């Protein structure tokens, strides 16, 4: 078990690193005009994070367990819900709406 001093040291170092890498760039770049390529690259971060979260859920341990047990329909439910969310996202360009619809579709399939 960690002593109080060790915990505070680890916590302080972690806090400093988080502050350095998350907050300092905001202050340094505030008010500056970024190049078009940089702005375009930064605009890809939210969809990439969303895609990684979906991929993590699609290929989770329950996916592997259903595949090994031969539960094909239960294995396909997350993929169908993701496909529905993809259609909504492509039509509306709204991440919030696609999350809501995808979650609702997944919940609906869970009750079937």
Secondary structure as the mmCIF struct_conf table of DSSP 4:
data_model
#
loop_
_struct_conf.conf_type_id
_struct_conf.id
_struct_conf.beg_label_comp_id
_struct_conf.beg_label_asym_id
_struct_conf.beg_label_seq_id
_struct_conf.end_label_comp_id
_struct_conf.end_label_asym_id
_struct_conf.end_label_seq_id
HELX_RH_AL_P HELX_RH_AL_P1 UNK A 4 UNK A 18
HELX_RH_PI_P HELX_RH_PI_P1 UNK A 19 UNK A 23
HELX_RH_AL_P HELX_RH_AL_P2 UNK A 24 UNK A 29
TURN_TY1_P TURN_TY1_P1 UNK A 30 UNK A 31
HELX_LH_PP_P HELX_LH_PP_P1 UNK A 32 UNK A 35
HELX_RH_AL_P HELX_RH_AL_P3 UNK A 36 UNK A 43
TURN_TY1_P TURN_TY1_P2 UNK A 44 UNK A 44
HELX_RH_AL_P HELX_RH_AL_P4 UNK A 45 UNK A 58
TURN_TY1_P TURN_TY1_P3 UNK A 59 UNK A 59
BEND BEND1 UNK A 60 UNK A 60
HELX_RH_AL_P HELX_RH_AL_P5 UNK A 61 UNK A 69
TURN_TY1_P TURN_TY1_P4 UNK A 70 UNK A 70
HELX_RH_AL_P HELX_RH_AL_P6 UNK A 72 UNK A 92
HELX_RH_AL_P HELX_RH_AL_P7 UNK A 95 UNK A 111
#
